[in-house]
Amino acid sequence: MNLLPRFHSAHEFSVELPAAHAVERYARQLLHDFAQHHGMAEEDLQTMEFIASELFSNAVDHGGGQRAMELSQAPEQVRITLHMTVRDGEWTLRLEDQGGGDPSRVQALIDDESLPGDESERGRGFFLIKSMLERLEVRRSRDGRGLAFVAAKNFTPEAR
């Protein structure tokens, strides 16, 4: 299994990872290093990592990874695709899973402006991260097997 990112340009990369929580730390480190290289300040890096963690955990738990904690528990064929672009004071993260789902139903949950109730099991993470972003969208994944979450946020690059 190759966990190395594929760079599409100086400003974007993608990597395909097993759908297991054990890989989340590695994913965050890749994102952190790439965004830091593009001048993102520490506070913006922390926000981006938090959002990536929420989306990655959601993809493992609901996107075909079946809450796999370790690589040995993850179905070998189930992958999460992570794609990051940092350009012109904006970062965009696209995370694709393979767990099916209805994008319009999930988008309605994201777009709901009301705070999920105490008894609600869904939507709390989306409610929180949506408030931290300029944009949070869901659509069908490129392979058609799951969902793709697209998160975007502006930042002010640090002076070098």
Secondary structure by P-SEA (a helix, b strand, c coil): cccbbbbcccccbbbbbcccccaaaaaaaaaaaaaaaacccaaaaaaaaaaaaaaaaaaaaccccccccccccccccbbbbbbbbbcccbbbbbbbbcccccaaaaaaaaaccccccccccccaaaaaaaaacccccccccccccbbbbbbbbbbbbccc
